[in-house]
Amino acid sequence: MQIGPDFDPFEVFLHDVPDAVRIEAGAHAGPQAGRPMAEPHPLQRWPAVPTRFVLARQDRFFPAEWQRGVVRERRRIGPNEMDGGHCVALSRPEELVALLEELRPSTSGSRRAPRPHRDDVRTSRWEVEEERISARAYLDGDPIGWFDDLYAAGASGRVTMPWNRSDPHPLLTAWTAQQGLRGDVGGPHHGTASAT
């Protein structure tokens, strides 16, 4: 997203917000702090707590494809997707509350495993299964116990594992190019690369 002279914050942030809500929100708007965008986060790592990510598919500032890649790369979880733009709390408050209520048991220490909100056909079954198994393992007090269960699901053919594909992951391809690496990034281990 380029922020230039033609940048229209209403069209980028509030395009799907009802007019009455847009007017009321504008009466309460103020400048956003610049510090979060200028300084690194002070934590060295994310706290060991159950984490979910809500992705608004029609966000014009943070495109959905970009968000999917970031959350998978940095948090190793799939997003919980819903329709809506950047200010989904203003445009679809009821749907957002329903999704958050659906996700609450998976983050509150309840013994019930989460039911990921997944209706994006591009989300693969292994990610849904990984999220289900890892949440159950976490709640059972065995935060790394999900790994063997996920492998067993792959070995039985219940899910197709992510490394069972003919092309390297797009994030790996981008990273190797950024690092100046060339080689067989699509080989049997999808990670063989060498500096040239």
Beta strands, then each sheet from edge to edge (+ up, - down):
strand 1: 54-56
strand 2: 80-82
strand 3: 181-182
strand 4: 194-195
sheet 1: 1+ 2+
sheet 2: 3+ 4-
end
